[in-house]
């Protein structure tokens, strides 16, 4: 009797699983149609991404990239608002009427000194010095694809609502999104959906590190280092004393804290007491409030260093990012749609490319097949790794995102391997995974407005009562020449 029961239970489980699979397949005819529409239009989105990859323009200098995206969106019927929040290469593209308003993000800036051909060995391209080492060409083109197909769906189904794509420049150190948040450009948005290139497919609700970047400029008095050093006051001494004190401080901060610095302007000659020196700092922490307190400790160390070396110091906050607030409601919805879309399957040629490029770094037993895997959903409250200006958005509007396998498994951002994969078909396939997932998630939100209310409630609970947004970078204007200045130093 017991054996019969076990057999019956096993058969029932198999039938239920098979029936559930059939139901899942029958459940999403509209979503299947949208996936097919994006796939059938993939060539034009691949071409846009490739063009931006070849432009490889630095932050706030993305004039050709932003024009390409704006022109394509305008051709699709979007209303374009250019030069928003004091940034000439920023824009908003909008289609529809009324609520709900769903926002998408599009990045397109490259990184300096990252020239690389689309080949699986390190080989610089002499035609350019910058490169899309963080995949923002895919970010921009993939979000454009999602916006277009969401627009088409709104139009076809006569569904009320608005799709809004934010063209966000200079993510790499310029913090373009922060100026948009500060200008109130997200205030009426019901939800913001984002994504980022990566080496895996993941749609977890996770945080990031808050960060404040600043430059500390010391001024002293020059003198001949041998003839009359007593008449000099070394600005470089001020920098070194500050660095020493901050390094001692590391013992007395919470383990999650990250502090890094670089002397970006020191002495030019050993026989001159330097009158000017400059050091750049980044302070990171999972909680933006503690990040602000840590920064003030570093500022006090700079003042003490100036006092001790009889120099003067001033500082300028260059960027400041909030930590991301996870949103479980939106994250779970994104995850379910990522599972429907699936990961990236390589052709034999792409597998060969992947195997070759994986020889250039420790792959930790990864294989090209990992690009097809969907990582399990998690809620990650404590941020690790890097920082992003998406964090500021997540404190004012419900926000979630995903990572798509645009790079060969094991690839890290800001590497030549990322540039290489992003310039060939592997990157484009991951981009389409993101475009499809964003589209399906937005459609769910238009059809299930109660999810937007739940996401809003979660945001209110996470950030607490009486929250008022104040940008960590203060009231400074966008540093439109930060890449030009950096190249001349």
N, C-alpha and C positions, 0 to 999 in steps of 0.2 A: 504493500500500500504506500509506504513512504517513498519507494522508488518511483512508482507511478506519479505521485504528487510532484516529485522533483522534475520528472520528465515533462509533466504538464506545465509546471512553472517555467521551465526552460523554453518550451515551445511558445508559451504565452509571451515571454520576454522577447523572443525573436520576432514574433508576429507584431508585437507592440512597437518594437524598434523599426521594423520594416514599414509598418503603417505610419509611424511618426515621420519617417523619411519621405513617404509619399505625400503626407500632409504638408511637410515643409516645402516640398517641391511645388505643390499645388497652391501654397499659401501666397507666393510672391510673383504672380504673373506680371504685375506692373513693374516690380523691381527687376525682373528678368529683362523686360523690355528696355528699361533705362540702362541696364548694364550693356545690353546689345547695342543700343544707340551710341553709347560712349565708345565701345570697342570699334564700331563701324566708322566712327569719326576720328579714330586715334591718330591717323597720319597727320592731320592738320595740327593736333596738339603736340605731337612729337616734333614737328617742324618748328613750332614756336619755341619749345624747350631747347632744341638744338641751336636755334639762332641766338638765344640769350646765353647759352653755354659758350658760343663763339664770341659774343660781345664781351663777356667777362668784365663787367664794369663795377668799379668800387663804390662803396657807400656814399650816397648823396650825389654821385656822378653817373647814375644809371639812366642817362637821358634817352639812349636808343632803346633800352630794354623796357622802360616805362611807356614810351611811345608805342612800341609794338603791342604791348598788352592793351593799352587804351584803345588803339585803333581797332584791334580785333573785337574788343567788347562793344565798341560803338557800332561796328558793323553788325553785331548781333542784336542791336536794339537797346543797349544799355545807355542810360544817361551818365555822362562822365563829369565829375567835378575835379579839376586839376589843382595842383599846388596847394594842397590843404595843410593846415597847421604850420605854415611857414616853411614847407619843404617842397621845392620845385618838382621833385620826382615822385612825390606822394599823390595818390588820387583815390577817389571813391567812384565805383561803378555801381549803378542801382537800376533795378527793374521791378515794377509792380506797384501796388497801392496798398497802403494801410498795414495793419498788423496781421500775423506776427512778422517781425523783421528778423531774418536770419542773416548773420554776418559770416563771411569767409575771409581769410587772410591770404595775401600773396606777397611773397618775398622774391627778390631778384638780384641782390647784390652779391658780388664775388669777393674773394680774398686776395690780398697782394702776395706776390712771390710764390704763386701756386700754378705756374705754367706746367701743363702736362697734356700729352696727346692721348687719344682714346685707345690706348694699347695697354696690355697687361704687364708691361715693364716700365720702369721709371725713365721717361724720355720727355724732356721739356719741348714745348712748342715755341720756336723762336718768334712767331708772329704775335705773341702776347706774353705778358709777365704775370698777370692775374689769372685766377682760375676758380671755377665753381666747386670749391672743395667742401662746401656744405650743402650742395645740391639745390641752391635757391632758384636756379633756372627751372628745375622740376617743380619746386614749390609753387612758383608763379604760374607756370603753364597748367599744372594739375588743378589748382584752385580755379583758374579761368575755365577749364573744361567743366568742372562741377557747376560753376555759376551759370554757364550756358545751358546745361541740361536741366538744371533746376528751373531756370527761366522758361525753357521750352515746356516743361511739365506744368508750371503755373498757368501758362498761356493755353495749353491744350485742355487742361481740366477746368479752366476758369476758377481756379482756387484763389481766394483772397490772400494777400500777403506780399511781402517784399523780399527779394534777394539782394544783398548788398555785398560787394567785394571791395575790401580795403587793400589798396596797393601800398605796401609798407616798406619803405626803403631803409637801407643802412642798418639792418639787424646786427651786423658784425661790428659792434662797438659804437654805433651811432644812436641806437635806441629809438628808431623812428616811431614805433608804436606808442612810446611813452608820451610824446608830444601830441599824438592824436587823442590819447586818453585825457591828457591835461586840458585839451581843447573841447572836451565833452562830445567828441564825435561818435562815441559808443553808447551814449546815455540812453538812447531810445531803442537800442537793439535788444531783442528778447533773448538771443543766444548767439554765441560765437563758436564756430567750428574751425579747427585748425588742423594742420598736419605737418610733418617734417620728414625729409628723406632720412633713411637709416639702413641698417643691415638686417633688420627683422621686421615682421609685421606684428604690431602691438597696438592695442587701444585701451590701455589702462588709465585710470584716473589718478594721475600722479603729480606730485609737487616738483619744485625745482629750488635752487638756491637763490635767495635775494642777493643782490650785489650792489656795491657802490664803488665806482672808479673815480680816482682823483689824481691830480698832479700837484706836487708840492715843490714850490720854487724858492730856493734859498739865494739870498744876495749878500755878498760880503764886500771885501775890498781887495783889489789886486795888488801884488807886490812881487819883486824879484825874490825867488825862493832861496837864493844864496846870499845876495847882497843885503837885503833888509826884510827878512821874513816877518819880523816883529811888527812891521807896518801893515801887514796883510791880515785879512780875516777870511778864512777859507770857507766858501759856500759848500765845497765838497765835504769838508769836515762836518758841516751841519747835516748834510744828507747821510753821511756814514753814522753819525751819532744817532740820528733818528732811526735808521735801519737797525742799529744795535739794540735800541730800546724796544722797538717793536718785536724784534726776535726774542728778547727776554720776556715780552708779554705773552708769547705763545704758550708758556707754561700755565698761564692764568686765564685762559679762555676755554669755553666749552669745546668738547672734542669735535663737534660738527663744523667748527669755524675753519675757514680757509683764508689765508692772507698771502698775497704774492706781490712782489714789487720788481721794478727794473729801473736802474739808473739810466735815464735817457739823455741826459746832458751832463757830462762830468768835465774834468779838466782837459784842456786841449794840448797842454805841454807840461812836462814835469817840473820845469824851472820857473813856472808862474804859479803864485798862489791864486787859485781860481776865484773870481768875483761872482760867478754864477754857476749854479748846479740845479738839476731838476731830477726828481724821482717820481715814477708813476706807481700807484698802488691800486689793488683791487681787494676789497674786503667782502667775503661771502658768508652767508649763514642761512639755514633753513627758514628762519623767522625774520621778516624784514624789520621788525621792531628791535630785535637784538642786533641786527646788522647796523642799524642807525647808532645804537649805543657803542658798538665796537668802533665804528668810524670816528666817533667823538674821542675815544681813547687814543686813536692814532693821531688825530689832530692835536691833542694835548702833547703827545710825544714830539711832534714836529715843533711846537712852540718851545718846549723845554730844550730841544736840541739847538734851536736858534739862540736861546738865552745862554746856554752853556758855551757856545762857540762865538758869541758876540756877533751874530749875523741876524738877518731878518728873513722871515718866511711868510709866504702867502700860499693859499691853496685854492684850487678850482675843481669843483665836482664836474666830471666830464660825462658820466652816465650813472644811472641808478635804476635798478630793476627790482620790483617786488618778486617774492617767491610766488609760484603758481598755487592757486587754491584748487585742489581737486574737486571735481563735481561728479559724484557717483552716478547720479541719474542720467546725465548726458553721456558719461563714459560707458555705462552698460549698453545704452542704445547704440553708440558707435561700435562697440565690440560685437554686438549681434549682427550688425550689418557687415562688419569686416569678415565675420565667419561666412556670411552668404557670398561675399565677393571672392574670398579665397586668396591665397598667396601667389607667388610668382613661380612659374614653371619654365625652366631654361630649355632652349634648343640644344642640340649637340654642340653647335658652334659656341653658344653662350657658356655651356659647361666647360668647354676647353679653355675659354677666356677666364672663367672663374677659378679653375684648378691652377692655371698659371699665375694668376694674381695672388692667390692664397699662399703661394710659395714665398711671398715677400714679407709675410708677418706670421706670428704664431697663430695658427688657426684653432687650436684647442679642440681638435677632433671634429670640427665643423666640416660639413660637406656642402656642395652647391644645392643639395636638396633642402637644406635649412631655409632657403628663401621661400619655400612653399608652405612653411609652417606658420600657424597662427599662435602667438604666445598667449597663455592664459590671462584672464582678466584679474587685475589687482587694484586695490586702493592703496596708494603709497603716500602716506601723510608727510613723511620727512624727506625733503628733497636731497638729492645727491648729484654729483657731477657738475654740470654747467648751469648757466643762468640765461634767461631769455626775457625780452621785453613783452612777451605774451603774458608774463606774470602780472603786469599792471592791469591788463584787460580783465584777467580772471578775478580781480578784486572789485571790479565795477559791474561786470556782467557775467552770467553763467557761461563758462567756457570749458571746452574739452578738445582733445586732439588725438591724433594717432601717428604712428611711425609706420612707414611702408618700406619694403625691402628694395630700395633703389640701388643699393650697393651690394657687392659680393659679401656673403656672411663673414663676419669677423673684421670687416673694414671699419675704421674709426673715422669720424669727421675730421675735417681740416687736414686731409692727407692726399697725396697724389693718387692713391688708389681710388679715393672717392671721386676725384676729378675724372679719372679714366672711365670708371663704370658709368658715371653720369653723362658721359659723352657718347655712349653707345646704347644698344637696345635694352640692356639690363636695366639701366636707369629709367628708361621710358616705360618699361613694363611695371615697375614699382610705382611710378607716377600714376598710371592708370588705375592701379589698385586703390590708391588714395582718392582719386577723382570719383571713382564709383562709390566708395564708402561714404565720402562726404555727401554725395548726391542722395543716396538712399537715406542717410541719417536726417538730412534736411527735410526730405519728403515726409518722413515719420513725424517730425515736429510740426509741420503744417497740418497734418492729419490728426495729430494727438496733442492739442494745445495744453491738455492737462499736464503733459510732461514738462512743458515750459514753466508752469506754475510750480511743480515739484522742484525743478532745478533752481528756480528763483528762491524758494524757501530754503534749499540747502545752502545757497550762497549766503543768505542772510544769517543763517545759523553759524556758518563757518567764520565769517568775518566779525561777528558780534554786533552788539548794538552801538549806536552813535558813531559809526564809522564815517569818516570824511576823507576822501582821497586827497592826498598831497604827494606830488611827485618827489621821489628821493633826490632828483637832480635840481630841485628848486624851480626858479623862474627863468633859468638860462634859456637862450634861444638855441634852436637846433644848430649843431656845429657843422655847418655845410662844407667847410674846408678841412675837416679833420683828417681826411685821407691825403689831401694835398700837402698839408703841414707835415704829416707823418713821413711822407716820402722825401721831404726836403731836410729832415733832421739827420 
